[in-house]
Amino acid sequence: MEPNQGRGGILALLDRKPVSDRTAEWLARVDRIAPVVEKWREEGERRRSSPVAVFEALQDGGFHRMLVARDLGGSQVPLETGSEVLQALARHDPAVAWQMAVQAAIGRLSDYLPEQAARELFRDQDALVVGSVNPTGQAEAVDGGYRLSGRWGFASGSAHAAWLVCAARVTVDGTPRTTEHGPDIRMLFVPRTAVRMLDNWHTLGLRGTGSEDYEIDGVFVGEEYTVSQRDMFSAPPDRPSRGYGISYYDFGLFGSSSTVLGTARAALREFQRLATVKKPMAGTSTLAASHTVQDRFARAEAQVRASRLLLADAAWHAEQFGEVGAEPLSATVRLAAATVAEHCCEAISSLFTVAGTSSLYASSMLERYFRDAHSAAKHITLSPTNIEMVGQYLLGGGLSMRR
């Protein structure tokens, strides 16, 4: 019998589906930095942001630019490769994967920015570019740009960022400016030195992401450092420096769902280890011998495996039909991302429950995976609302973000 094919080796056997050479190369990079990520994992949890050593390892490996165009200093990996890498990072530390997922999503805006600004932000400097695309600020139109004010949340990775994006509604003399599509909303990029970070990231999970709120008061932002939200619903204009012919909103969902999926895969592995050695109080056999546990574990494995197939299918459709997919593609991607999050959180919750008191302690990785996955699933890209809106669309209604 080959190694990993006996008891406890089933999951390894199921993971033997071939991957591309590109994906294998990047997964090997994850393996190389894994000791650093795991060494500093508890410190990141305590400090509520990843230590410098972890960021430097990610930076040296090119993870923060893997989904940015080559011409803009990135590696422009296939979407499926990026998803697999984020899943692999999440198995070592979901908080680290989440920060790289956010960077991938914000980095996607490099294809929409004017080329000079995109090169300045993503090629000419090597720190993160993060922030929020939720329009909670105000951008007063002035000569040459905008006067920006407001407060934004969830700046994951801000401790290692040089620039932050701020979504804002454009005003003229204080009055909201509208277009034929509705409110005029723009994404405005500002140096981190221009913002005031707020130490309010005290949360259930993803504590190591440093996802603090931030404020800006009257900062000028040139037109060339902005992107119209309306443009983000379509693939960016074709140009030599473009990385992906996929719209921002069809691309950004893969990072968040990949992080939750990788966390669930790690929970399966951790529970399998625990079940083979733990005997419940007053019990005579291990958890692994329990019929109930066997049923729960198999069902969790099925949910996670189905999620892997579903997400890979959505990634394939995005790669193939990014330019022309329009609403049918958006519906496919949104449904996949939200369903993956739902199934993976259910699987982790089931394992967390049947693990008994072992999963209550902070020293348990099941406890960490439970907290981090459920925290990640609160993100709007993974909200059950997406399933509802796709259902409305499939039954003949429009594809809305939310009601």
N, C-alpha and C positions, 0 to 999 in steps of 0.2 A: 504494500500500500504506500502511495506517495505521501510525502509530508502534506499536512493540511487537508487530507481527505478522510481522516478518521473523525471521531467525536469532536465537535468544536470546529471542524474545518469546512462545514457546509457553506458558510457565508463566503469564505475565501474561494471556494469552488464557483459559487455564483458570480463572483467578481472577475472571472477569467475572460469575459468578453474582450476581444482585442480592441485596442485604442489606436488612434493614429500616432505616427512618429512624433508629431508636434505635441500632442497631448502627453505622450509618454515622457518627452523631454521636460515639459513643465511640471508634471507630477514628480519627476526626479528632483526638480528644484524645491518642491515642497518638502520632500524627504530630507533634503540637505539642511533646510532651516528649521525643521520640526524640533530638534533639541533646544534651540534658542527660544522658540515660541512656548514650548512647554516649561522651560526653566523659569520664564518670567510671567507665566500665566497668573499665578496667585498675586504677584506684585501688581500686575495690571488691574486685577480685581480690587485690590486694596486702594490703589491710587486713583482708580476710575479713569485711567487712560493707559494706553500701551507704553511701556518703557522705551527709551531711546534705542536700546539694543535691539528690540524687536523691529522697530521701524527701520533701522539701518539694515537689518537682514532682509526685510521686504524690499527695501530700496535697492540693495545690491543685487537682489534676484530679479528686479524689474517688474515685480507684481503690481506696483502702483500705476504702471503704464502699459500693462499687458493688453488692455482693450482700447488703446489709443492708436491712431494712424502712425505708420512708420515715419512718414514725412514730418510728423509732429513730435517725434522722439519716442514713440511707443513701439510695441511689438505686433499689434494688429492681429492677435491670435483669433482663430475661428471661435464663434460664439460657444460651440459645444466644448471646446478646450477651456475657455474661460469658466464655464459652468463647472466642469470637472475639477478645476483648480480651486475654485471657491469652496466646493464640497470638501476637498481634501484639507484645506486650511481649517475649515470648520470642525473637522474631526479632531484637530489639535487644540483649537481655541475658537469658538464661535465669534467672540468679540473681534478677533483679528480678521476673520473672514468678512465680518460685517463691514469693517472699515474699508477693506479692499473692494467690497461690493458697492459701497457708496461712492468710492473714488471712481470705480468703473462707470457708474451711472452719471456722475457729474462730469467725468472725463468725456463722456459721450457728447457733451456740448461743444467740445473742441471742433467738431465737424460743422457746427453752426456759426461759430464765431468768425469774424473776419480773419483771414489767414495770419496776418501780422500779430494780432492779439492772441490767437491760438498758439502760435509759436512761442510767444513771450511767456504764456502761462504754463504750457505743457512741455516744450522742448528746452527752453532756455533756463528753466529752473527745475529742481528735482524734488521739491516738497509736494505735499498733497494739495489738491484743489477740491474743497468740499463745500457744504452749505445746504441751503434749503430751496426747493422749488415751489414751496407753498407761499402764495402771494400775501404775506402779512405785513408788507411795507408799503410805503408811498414814494413814488419817483416823480418829483415835480419837473416838468420839461423846462429846460433852460437852453441858452445858446450852446450848441456843441454837445449836449448831453442831458444829464438829469441831476437833480439835487435829491439825494436818497436819505430817507429816514425810516426807522421801524425796528421791530424786534422779530427775530426768527428763532426757531427751535431745531433741535436734533442735528447739530453740526458734528456728526460722527467723524472722528479723526482730526478734529481741530487742533489738538496739541501738536500735530506735525504738519500743519497746513501753512502755506504762504499766501493763499488766496481763498476767499469765500464767495460763493454765489448767493445772491439775495433776490428772491422773487418779489416783485412789487407792482402795484397798479399805478399806471401813469396818470398824472393829474396836470391840468393847465390852470394856473391861478387857483389852485386848490380844488378844482372841479374834475371829477374822473373823466378821462378821455375814452371814448368808445370807438369801435370800428364796426364794420358790417357784421362781424362775428361776435360782438359783445365787448366787454371791458378790454382795454388795451393793457396787457400784462407783459412785463419784460423780466428777463433774468439779467441782473447786473453783477459784474465781478468787481470785487474790491480787495485791496491788500489786507492781510490779517491785521496789520498795524493800524488800520483805520477803524477797526471794530472793537467793541468792549465785550469781552467774554464774561458770562455769568456762571458762577459756580453752583449750578442747580441740578447736576446730573446725579441724583440719588434715587436709584431705581431697583426694581426686582431683578432684572437680568440685563445682559449686555453691558455690565458695569464698566468693563475695560475699554469701552469705545469712546469715552469722553464726549458724549453727544450733548454738549452744553448749549444753552440758548446764547444768543449774541445780539447786541444792539448797535445801531448806527444813528447818528444825529446830524443830518445836513451835509453829508459827504458828496462831493461832486464825482460823477462817473461819466466818462466820455462815451459817446454813442458807440464807438468801436469796441467797447468792452461789454456790450449788451447783446441779448438774443431775444427775439420776439417769441412768446409762448406759442402763438399760432403756428409758427414755422415748425415747432417741435412735434406736431401731430403728423408730419409728413417726413419722408426721408430727406436728409440734407441735400443741397444742390451738388451735382456731380462736379468734382474738381480733382486734380492730381493728388491733393493732400487728404482727400476724404478717406476715412477708414472703413466705414460701413454704410451701405445703402439701406439702412433700417431706421425708422423713426425713433426719436428719443423714447416715446412712451411704449413702443413695442420692444425696446432694447433693455430699458432700465429694470424691468420686472425680473429678469433672470438672476441678477445678483442677490436680491432679497430671498427669492425662492431657493436658490442654490445653497445659501447659507443655512436655511432651515432644513433642507434635505440632507446636507452634510452632517448637521447636528443629529438628525434622526439616525443616520447610518452609524454615527459614533455611539449613540445610545444603545443600539442593537448589540454592538460589539461589547460594550461595557456590561450590559445586562447578561449576555451570554457568559462572560467571565464570572460574574457574581453568582449566577444560577448554578454553576457546576461546583461551587465550593460552599455556598451558604446552606445551613440547615436551620429552618425556622425554629423558634423557641418551642420546646417540648416535642419537636419533630424528630423522626428517626432517619429521614432521607433528605437529600438536597432539594432545592427549589426545582432543579432540572427534572426531577422525577415526578413532579406534581402534574396531574392531567390538566388542571386549570392553567398552570403556568405554560405548559407545552402549547395549549390552545392559544393563549394570549400572545406568546412569542411568535408562533407561526403566523397569526393574523397581523401582528406588527411588521413582521418581515414582508408579508404580502403587500401591506400598505406602502411601505418604503420602496419596495421593488417596483410597484406600479407607479409610484411617484417619479422614480428615476426614468422609467420609460416615457411617461407623460411629458416630463420636462425636456427630455432629449428630442421628442417628437416636435414640441413647440419650437425648440431651437432650430431644428431642421427647416421648419416652415418659415421662420423668420429669416434665415439665411437665404432661402430659395425665393421668397416672395416679398422681401422687404420693400422693394420699390413699388410694387403693384398690389400688395395684399389689402391695403386700405382697411375698412372696418372688419371684413371677415378675418384678416390676420390679427387685428387688435383683439377681437373677441376670442380667438383661439389662444393667444398668449395670456390674456387676462384670466381666462377660465383655468388654464393650466397652472399659472402661478398661485392663484388662490386655492385651488384644489390640492396642490402639492403641500401648501402650508397646513391646510386643514387635516389632511391625512397624516402628515408627519407629526403634527402636534398630538393627534389622537393616539398614534403609535407610542410616542414618548410618554404620554400620560398613562397609558395602559401598563407600560413597563415600570414606570415610577410607582404605580399602585401595587403591583404584585411583588415588587422588590421588598415590600415591608418597611420596617423601620430603618433599614440600611440607607434608603434614599432620602431620609430626613436631614442627614448631616451635611454640613458644608464641605466636608472632606470627600463626599461622594460625587463622582462625575455625573451620575444620573441626576443628582440635584441640580448641578450646573446646567446640564443639557435641558432639563425641564424649564428652568428659569429663562435661559437664553432663547430657546425656541419660542416659548409663549410670548416673550417680549418682542422678538423679531416679527412675529405674526401680527402684531398690532400695527405694523406699517401699512399705509394706505394701499400699497401695491399688492398686499396679501389679504386685504380685508374681504370678508364674506360678501360685502356689497358688490364686489366684482362679479361674483357668481350670479347675484340677483340681476345686475345690469346686463350681463350676457344672456340670461334667460329672457329678459325683456326684448333684447335684440333678436334672438332666435325665434321669438313668437311674433315678430313683425314690427316691433317698436324700434326707436332709435337707440344707438349705443352711447349712453351717457356715462360720465364719470361717476356721478351720484345723483340721487333725486334732489 
